[in-house]
Each structure stands twice: as structure tokens, then as C-alpha cells.
Amino acid sequence: MEATLFERRAGRRVALRCQLSILRGPQDARDRSTTTENLSSHGFCCVVEDALAAGDQFACILRLRRRPDPPACRALRCEARVVWVRLLDDGRFGIGCRIEDYNMVE
């Protein structure tokens, strides 16, 4: 019997590496910087050093750059929720996140 993979993603993902700053809030003053592995209209995947749990909600800044002018940078401030977490071989964590709300920032 042949196994069929079920695709849970709501939108097509694009392998797009954008700078991402995770803002954890007043109880954890350390912001975390990483890069997205891929991005869709509904969410993103990235790798983080510290574990987050499925269901965790956080604010983040997703920086979108327009080429060829690096100073021309637009960003999204997003409210996101962790959907899945995977422990990677190097001890870091891959996380898949759903974007729940966003607005453009300079």
C-alpha cells in the first residue's frame, strides 16, 4: 500500500530568507534574531536557539528588502503563533509559525 503525504499548509511556501526579530515581551527582555527559511501568505518557518512551544504567541519584526537598494527596507510587525517545533541535529529548533495579524512599519 502506498503512503500519501498530507499537506497541512494553507498556502504555497517560497524559499525566502528574511531577517526576523522575535520580540518575547517584558518578562523575557532578550530579543532573538534569526532568518526565515521559507515564507507564505499565512506563515513562516525559521530556526531558533531557544525552545518555543507549540501554541506560544509572540510579536516579531519581519524585514523585507527591496533590491538593489539595501537602505530601502520595509518591514512587517507581526503577531505570530508557533504551530510546530522540531529539535534539529545541531541542538537548535526548527519552528513553523502562523501569522495571525500584521501591519507595515518603516
DSSP file (Angstrom, degrees, kcal/mol; ACC not computed):
  #  RESIDUE AA STRUCTURE BP1 BP2  ACC     N-H-->O    O-->H-N    N-H-->O    O-->H-N    TCO  KAPPA ALPHA  PHI   PSI    X-CA   Y-CA   Z-CA
    1    1 A M              0   0    0      0, 0.0     2,-0.4     0, 0.0     0, 0.0   0.000 360.0 360.0 360.0 132.8    0.0    0.0    0.0
    2    2 A E        -     0   0    0      1,-0.0     2,-0.3     0, 0.0     0, 0.0  -0.683 360.0-131.0 -88.8 132.2    1.4    3.4   -1.0
    3    3 A A        -     0   0    0     -2,-0.4     2,-0.5     1,-0.0    -1,-0.0  -0.588  15.9-152.1 -80.9 141.1    1.6    6.1    1.6
    4    4 A T        -     0   0    0     -2,-0.3     2,-0.4     2,-0.0    -1,-0.0  -0.956  12.4-132.3-113.9 130.9    0.2    9.6    0.7
    5    5 A L        -     0   0    0     -2,-0.5     2,-0.6     1,-0.0     0, 0.0  -0.666  15.7-140.2 -82.8 135.0    1.6   12.7    2.4
    6    6 A F        -     0   0    0     -2,-0.4     2,-0.7     2,-0.0    -1,-0.0  -0.853   9.8-144.2 -96.0 122.4   -0.9   15.1    3.7
    7    7 A E        -     0   0    0     -2,-0.6    -2,-0.0     1,-0.1     0, 0.0  -0.787  17.6-178.6 -89.6 115.6    0.0   18.8    3.2
    8    8 A R        +     0   0    0     -2,-0.7    -1,-0.1     2,-0.0     2,-0.1   0.614  46.2 110.3 -88.9 -14.1   -1.2   20.9    6.1
    9    9 A R        -     0   0    0      1,-0.1    -2,-0.1     2,-0.0     3,-0.0  -0.366  56.8-153.6 -69.3 139.7   -0.1   24.2    4.8
   10   10 A A  S    S+     0   0    0     -2,-0.1     2,-0.3     1,-0.1    -1,-0.1   0.716  77.1  28.1 -83.3 -22.1   -2.8   26.6    3.7
   11   11 A G  S    S-     0   0    0      0, 0.0     2,-0.2     0, 0.0    -1,-0.1  -0.931  92.3 -88.9-138.3 160.9   -0.6   28.4    1.2
   12   12 A R        -     0   0    0     -2,-0.3    29,-0.4     1,-0.1     2,-0.3  -0.480  43.3-136.6 -69.3 135.6    2.3   27.8   -1.1
   13   13 A R        -     0   0    0     -2,-0.2     2,-0.4    27,-0.1    27,-0.2  -0.725  10.4-153.7 -97.3 145.6    5.7   28.4    0.6
   14   14 A V  B     -A   39   0A   0     25,-2.7    25,-2.2    -2,-0.3     2,-1.9  -0.962  25.7-119.0-117.6 132.7    8.6   30.3   -1.0
   15   15 A A        +     0   0    0     -2,-0.4     2,-0.5    23,-0.2    23,-0.2  -0.529  57.6 154.3 -70.8  88.4   12.2   29.6    0.0
   16   16 A L        -     0   0    0     -2,-1.9     2,-0.8     2,-0.0    -2,-0.1  -0.981  36.3-150.8-127.4 122.4   12.7   33.2    1.1
   17   17 A R        +     0   0    0     -2,-0.5     2,-0.3    18,-0.1    20,-0.1  -0.832  26.6 165.9 -99.0 108.2   15.3   34.3    3.6
   18   18 A C        -     0   0    0     -2,-0.8    18,-2.6    20,-0.1     2,-0.2  -0.916  42.7-103.9-119.2 146.3   14.2   37.4    5.5
   19   19 A Q  E     -CB  35  63A   0     44,-0.6    44,-2.6    -2,-0.3     2,-0.4  -0.511  41.3-167.3 -68.5 135.4   15.7   38.8    8.7
   20   20 A L  E     -CB  34  62A   0     14,-2.8    14,-2.7    42,-0.2     2,-0.5  -0.993  14.0-165.7-132.2 127.3   13.4   38.1   11.6
   21   21 A S  E     -CB  33  61A   0     40,-2.3    40,-2.3    -2,-0.4     2,-0.6  -0.966  13.0-151.6-112.7 119.5   13.5   39.6   15.2
   22   22 A I  E     -CB  32  60A   0     10,-3.6    10,-2.3    -2,-0.5     2,-0.7  -0.809   5.1-157.2 -92.7 123.1   11.4   37.7   17.7
   23   23 A L  E     - B   0  59A   0     36,-3.0    36,-1.4    -2,-0.6     8,-0.1  -0.881   9.6-175.4-104.2 107.7   10.1   40.0   20.5
   24   24 A R        -     0   0    0     -2,-0.7     3,-0.2     6,-0.4    -1,-0.1   0.661  37.5-115.3 -85.5 -16.0    9.3   37.9   23.5
   25   25 A G    >   -     0   0    0      3,-0.2     3,-1.2     1,-0.2    -1,-0.2  -0.437  41.5 -50.9 110.8 175.3    7.9   40.5   25.9
   26   26 A P  T 3  S+     0   0    0      0, 0.0     3,-0.3     0, 0.0    -1,-0.2   0.784 127.0  57.5 -64.4 -30.6    8.7   42.2   29.2
   27   27 A Q  T 3  S+     0   0    0      1,-0.3     2,-0.3    -3,-0.2    -2,-0.1   0.702 117.3  35.0 -74.6 -17.5    9.2   39.0   31.2
   28   28 A D  S <  S-     0   0    0     -3,-1.2    -4,-0.3     1,-0.1    -1,-0.3  -0.797  71.7-176.2-135.8  90.9   12.0   38.0   28.7
   29   29 A A        +     0   0    0     -2,-0.3     2,-0.5    -3,-0.3    -4,-0.1   0.610  51.6 102.7 -69.9 -13.1   13.8   41.1   27.6
   30   30 A R        -     0   0    0     -6,-0.1    -6,-0.4    -7,-0.1     2,-0.3  -0.595  60.4-152.3 -77.2 120.5   16.1   39.3   25.1
   31   31 A D        -     0   0    0     -2,-0.5     2,-0.5    -8,-0.1    -8,-0.2  -0.656  12.7-139.7 -82.7 148.8   15.0   39.7   21.5
   32   32 A R  E     -C   22   0A   0    -10,-2.3   -10,-3.6    -2,-0.3     2,-0.4  -0.941  10.8-156.9-115.5 131.8   16.0   36.9   19.3
   33   33 A S  E     +C   21   0A   0     -2,-0.5     2,-0.2   -12,-0.2   -12,-0.2  -0.884  28.0 138.1-109.2 138.9   17.3   37.4   15.7
   34   34 A T  E     -C   20   0A   0    -14,-2.7   -14,-2.8    -2,-0.4     2,-0.4  -0.833  44.2-106.3-154.7-169.9   17.1   34.7   13.1
   35   35 A T  E     -C   19   0A   0     12,-0.3    12,-0.7    -2,-0.2   -16,-0.2  -0.993  31.5-113.3-132.4 139.0   16.3   34.3    9.4
   36   36 A T  E     - D   0  46A   0    -18,-2.6    10,-0.3    -2,-0.4     3,-0.1  -0.411  13.6-158.4 -67.6 147.6   13.3   32.7    7.8
   37   37 A E  E    S-     0   0A   0      8,-3.5     2,-0.3     1,-0.4     9,-0.2   0.777  77.7  -8.5 -90.4 -37.4   13.8   29.5    5.9
   38   38 A N  E     - D   0  45A   0      7,-1.1     7,-1.8   -23,-0.2    -1,-0.4  -0.970  64.7-153.9-155.7 166.4   10.6   30.0    3.9
   39   39 A L  E     +AD  14  44A   0    -25,-2.2   -25,-2.7    -2,-0.3     2,-0.3  -0.995  10.9 174.8-147.0 143.3    7.6   32.3    3.9
   40   40 A S        -     0   0    0      3,-2.9   -27,-0.1    -2,-0.3     3,-0.1  -0.822  51.0 -93.8-136.4 179.9    3.9   32.1    2.8
   41   41 A S  S    S+     0   0    0    -29,-0.4     3,-0.1    -2,-0.3   -28,-0.1   0.640 125.8  40.2 -70.7 -12.5    1.0   34.4    3.0
   42   42 A H  S    S-     0   0    0      1,-0.2    57,-3.0   -30,-0.1     2,-0.3   0.594 124.6 -36.7-110.9 -16.3   -0.1   32.6    6.2
   43   43 A G  E     - E   0  98A   0     55,-0.3    -3,-2.9    -3,-0.1     2,-0.3  -0.963  49.6-114.8-179.6-166.6    3.2   32.0    8.0
   44   44 A F  E     -DE  39  97A   0     53,-1.9    53,-3.2    -2,-0.3     2,-0.4  -0.963  11.6-134.0-153.7 165.4    6.9   31.2    8.1
   45   45 A C  E     +DE  38  96A   0     -7,-1.8    -8,-3.5    -2,-0.3    -7,-1.1  -0.975  32.4 158.3-123.8 139.9    9.5   28.7    9.2
   46   46 A C  E     -DE  36  95A   0     49,-2.1    49,-2.9    -2,-0.4     2,-0.4  -0.936  36.9-113.7-151.3 173.9   12.7   29.6   10.9
   47   47 A V  E     - E   0  94A   0    -12,-0.7   -12,-0.3    -2,-0.3     2,-0.3  -0.957  31.8-174.6-116.5 133.1   15.4   28.1   13.2
   48   48 A V  E     - E   0  93A   0     45,-2.9    45,-2.9    -2,-0.4     4,-0.1  -0.905  28.5-139.6-127.7 155.2   15.9   29.4   16.8
   49   49 A E  S    S+     0   0    0     -2,-0.3     2,-0.3    43,-0.2    -1,-0.1   0.883  88.3  55.9 -77.6 -42.0   18.4   28.7   19.5
   50   50 A D  S    S-     0   0    0     43,-0.1     2,-0.1     1,-0.1    43,-0.1  -0.733  93.5-105.4 -99.8 142.0   15.9   28.6   22.4
   51   51 A A        -     0   0    0     -2,-0.3     2,-0.3    41,-0.0    -1,-0.1  -0.378  32.0-172.4 -66.5 136.4   13.0   26.3   22.5
   52   52 A L        -     0   0    0     -2,-0.1     2,-0.3    -4,-0.1    -4,-0.0  -0.895  21.1-126.5-117.1 155.6    9.5   27.7   22.0
   53   53 A A    >   -     0   0    0     -2,-0.3     3,-2.5     1,-0.1    29,-0.3  -0.772  28.9 -94.6-105.6 149.1    6.4   25.5   22.5
   54   54 A A  T 3  S+     0   0    0     -2,-0.3    29,-0.2     1,-0.3     3,-0.1  -0.390 116.0  30.9 -55.6 132.0    3.6   24.9   20.1
   55   55 A G  T 3  S+     0   0    0     27,-3.0    -1,-0.3     1,-0.4    28,-0.1   0.133  84.5 137.3  99.8 -18.8    0.9   27.4   20.9
   56   56 A D    <   -     0   0    0     -3,-2.5    26,-2.8    25,-0.1     2,-0.4  -0.358  41.8-150.2 -60.4 138.7    3.3   30.1   22.1
   57   57 A Q  E     + F   0  81A   0     24,-0.2     2,-0.3    -3,-0.1    24,-0.2  -0.902  23.9 161.4-111.8 141.9    2.3   33.5   20.8
   58   58 A F  E     - F   0  80A   0     22,-2.5    22,-3.1    -2,-0.4     2,-0.3  -0.987  35.5-118.7-154.5 160.1    4.8   36.3   20.1
   59   59 A A  E     +BF  23  79A   0    -36,-1.4   -36,-3.0    -2,-0.3     2,-0.3  -0.734  36.8 174.6 -95.9 152.4    5.4   39.6   18.3
   60   60 A C  E     -BF  22  78A   0     18,-2.1    18,-2.8    -2,-0.3     2,-0.5  -0.985  30.9-129.0-153.6 161.0    8.1   39.8   15.6
   61   61 A I  E     -BF  21  77A   0    -40,-2.3   -40,-2.3    -2,-0.3     2,-0.6  -0.977  19.8-164.7-114.8 120.7    9.6   42.1   13.0
   62   62 A L  E     -BF  20  76A   0     14,-3.0    14,-2.6    -2,-0.5     2,-0.5  -0.928  12.3-149.0-107.8 112.6   10.0   40.6    9.5
   63   63 A R  E     -BF  19  75A   0    -44,-2.6   -44,-0.6    -2,-0.6     2,-0.5  -0.732  10.5-167.6 -91.8 123.5   12.3   42.7    7.4
   64   64 A L  E     - F   0  74A   0     10,-3.2    10,-2.3    -2,-0.5     2,-0.4  -0.938   8.6-156.8-108.9 123.9   11.6   42.7    3.6
   65   65 A R  E     - F   0  73A   0     -2,-0.5     2,-0.5     8,-0.2     8,-0.2  -0.836   5.5-147.5-105.9 138.8   14.3   44.2    1.5
   66   66 A R        -     0   0    0      6,-1.6     3,-0.3    -2,-0.4     6,-0.2  -0.885  37.0 -96.3-100.7 133.1   13.8   45.7   -2.0
   67   67 A R  S    S+     0   0    0     -2,-0.5     0, 0.0     1,-0.3     0, 0.0  -0.625  89.4  13.0 -92.1 154.0   16.7   45.3   -4.4
   68   68 A P  S    S+     0   0    0      0, 0.0    -1,-0.3     0, 0.0    -3,-0.0  -0.954 114.5  65.9 -96.2  11.7   19.0   46.8   -5.5
   69   69 A D    >   -     0   0    0     -3,-0.3     3,-1.6     1,-0.2    -3,-0.3  -0.766  59.0-168.7 -99.8  94.8   18.9   49.5   -2.8
   70   70 A P  T 3  S+     0   0    0      0, 0.0    -1,-0.2     0, 0.0    -4,-0.1   0.820  84.3  59.0 -54.4 -36.2   19.6   48.0    0.6
   71   71 A P  T 3  S+     0   0    0      0, 0.0     2,-1.8     0, 0.0    -2,-0.0   0.780  84.4  86.8 -66.7 -20.8   18.6   51.1    2.6
   72   72 A A    <   +     0   0    0     -3,-1.6    -6,-1.6    -6,-0.2     2,-0.5  -0.578  65.0 158.5 -77.6  88.6   15.1   50.8    1.1
   73   73 A C  E     -F   65   0A   0     -2,-1.8     2,-0.3    -8,-0.2    -8,-0.2  -0.954  23.8-174.4-121.7 127.1   13.8   48.4    3.7
   74   74 A R  E     -F   64   0A   0    -10,-2.3   -10,-3.2    -2,-0.5     2,-0.3  -0.843  11.8-166.5-111.7 154.9   10.2   47.8    4.6
   75   75 A A  E     -FG  63 105A   0     30,-1.9    30,-2.7    -2,-0.3     2,-0.4  -0.960  16.7-137.4-141.1 157.5    9.1   45.6    7.5
   76   76 A L  E     -FG  62 104A   0    -14,-2.6   -14,-3.0    -2,-0.3     2,-0.7  -0.960  10.5-149.3-112.0 132.8    6.1   43.8    8.9
   77   77 A R  E     -FG  61 103A   0     26,-2.9    26,-1.5    -2,-0.4     2,-0.3  -0.927  32.5-171.9 -97.8 117.1    5.3   43.8   12.6
   78   78 A C  E     -FG  60 102A   0    -18,-2.8   -18,-2.1    -2,-0.7     2,-0.5  -0.799  32.4-145.3-115.6 149.7    3.5   40.5   13.1
   79   79 A E  E     +FG  59 101A   0     22,-2.7    21,-3.0    -2,-0.3    22,-1.5  -0.977  39.0 177.9-102.5 123.5    1.7   38.7   15.8
   80   80 A A  E     -FG  58  99A   0    -22,-3.1   -22,-2.5    -2,-0.5     2,-0.4  -0.863  23.9-149.6-130.4 160.8    2.5   35.0   15.3
   81   81 A R  E     -FG  57  98A   0     17,-2.1    17,-2.8    -2,-0.3     2,-0.4  -0.998  25.4-118.1-132.2 135.1    1.8   31.7   16.9
   82   82 A V  E     + G   0  97A   0    -26,-2.8   -27,-3.0    -2,-0.4    15,-0.3  -0.579  30.4 176.5 -72.3 126.1    4.1   28.6   16.9
   83   83 A V  E     +     0   0A   0     13,-3.5     2,-0.3    -2,-0.4    14,-0.2   0.806  64.8   4.8 -98.7 -41.0    2.3   25.7   15.2
   84   84 A W  E     - G   0  96A   0     12,-1.4    12,-2.1   -31,-0.1     2,-0.4  -0.984  57.1-157.9-145.7 156.6    5.1   23.1   15.3
   85   85 A V  E     - G   0  95A   0     -2,-0.3     2,-0.4    10,-0.2    10,-0.2  -0.999   7.5-172.7-135.4 135.9    8.5   22.6   16.8
   86   86 A R  E     - G   0  94A   0      8,-2.8     8,-2.9    -2,-0.4     2,-0.4  -0.997  22.9-131.6-130.7 130.5   11.3   20.2   15.7
   87   87 A L  E     - G   0  93A   0     -2,-0.4     6,-0.2     6,-0.2     2,-0.2  -0.676  29.5-145.9 -76.1 127.8   14.6   19.5   17.5
   88   88 A L    >   -     0   0    0      4,-3.0     3,-2.0    -2,-0.4    -1,-0.0  -0.542  23.0-108.0 -94.5 162.0   17.4   19.7   15.0
   89   89 A D  T 3  S+     0   0    0      1,-0.3    -1,-0.1    -2,-0.2     4,-0.0   0.782 118.0  56.2 -58.7 -29.2   20.6   17.6   14.9
   90   90 A D  T 3  S-     0   0    0      2,-0.0    -1,-0.3     1,-0.0     3,-0.1   0.362 121.6-103.3 -88.3   6.8   22.7   20.6   16.0
   91   91 A G  S <  S+     0   0    0     -3,-2.0    -2,-0.1     1,-0.3     2,-0.1   0.317  87.0 114.3  91.2  -8.8   20.6   21.3   19.1
   92   92 A R        -     0   0    0     -5,-0.1    -4,-3.0   -42,-0.0     2,-0.4  -0.284  64.1-116.5 -84.1 179.0   18.6   24.2   17.7
   93   93 A F  E     -EG  48  87A   0    -45,-2.9   -45,-2.9    -6,-0.2     2,-0.5  -0.971   9.7-148.7-125.2 129.9   14.9   24.2   17.0
   94   94 A G  E     -EG  47  86A   0     -8,-2.9    -8,-2.8    -2,-0.4     2,-0.4  -0.815  25.0-171.1 -88.3 133.7   13.0   24.5   13.7
   95   95 A I  E     -EG  46  85A   0    -49,-2.9   -49,-2.1    -2,-0.5     2,-0.5  -0.981  18.8-151.8-130.0 142.7    9.6   26.2   14.2
   96   96 A G  E     -EG  45  84A   0    -12,-2.1   -13,-3.5    -2,-0.4   -12,-1.4  -0.950  23.1-168.8-108.3 130.7    6.7   26.7   12.0
   97   97 A C  E     -EG  44  82A   0    -53,-3.2   -53,-1.9    -2,-0.5     2,-0.5  -0.937  17.7-142.6-127.9 143.2    4.6   29.8   12.8
   98   98 A R  E     -EG  43  81A   0    -17,-2.8   -17,-2.1    -2,-0.4     2,-0.6  -0.880  21.4-131.4-100.4 131.4    1.2   31.1   11.6
   99   99 A I  E     + G   0  80A   0    -57,-3.0   -19,-0.2    -2,-0.5     3,-0.1  -0.746  27.0 176.7 -82.0 120.3    0.9   34.9   11.2
  100  100 A E  E     -     0   0A   0    -21,-3.0     2,-0.3    -2,-0.6   -20,-0.2   0.727  65.7  -6.0 -97.2 -26.1   -2.2   36.0   13.0
  101  101 A D  E     + G   0  79A   0    -22,-1.5   -22,-2.7     2,-0.0    -1,-0.4  -0.969  64.9 175.2-161.6 155.1   -2.0   39.7   12.4
  102  102 A Y  E     - G   0  78A   0     -2,-0.3     2,-0.3   -24,-0.2   -24,-0.2  -0.989  10.4-169.0-159.0 159.8    0.4   42.2   10.9
  103  103 A N  E     - G   0  77A   0    -26,-1.5   -26,-2.9    -2,-0.3     2,-0.2  -0.979  33.8-102.6-148.7 153.5    1.0   45.8    9.9
  104  104 A M  E     - G   0  76A   0     -2,-0.3     2,-0.3   -28,-0.2   -28,-0.2  -0.520  38.5-179.0 -76.9 140.2    3.6   47.6    7.8
  105  105 A V  E       G   0  75A   0    -30,-2.7   -30,-1.9    -2,-0.2    -2,-0.0  -0.935 360.0 360.0-133.0 158.5    6.4   49.5    9.7
  106  106 A E              0   0    0     -2,-0.3   -33,-0.2   -32,-0.2   -30,-0.1   0.443 360.0 360.0 -84.8 360.0    9.3   51.6    8.4
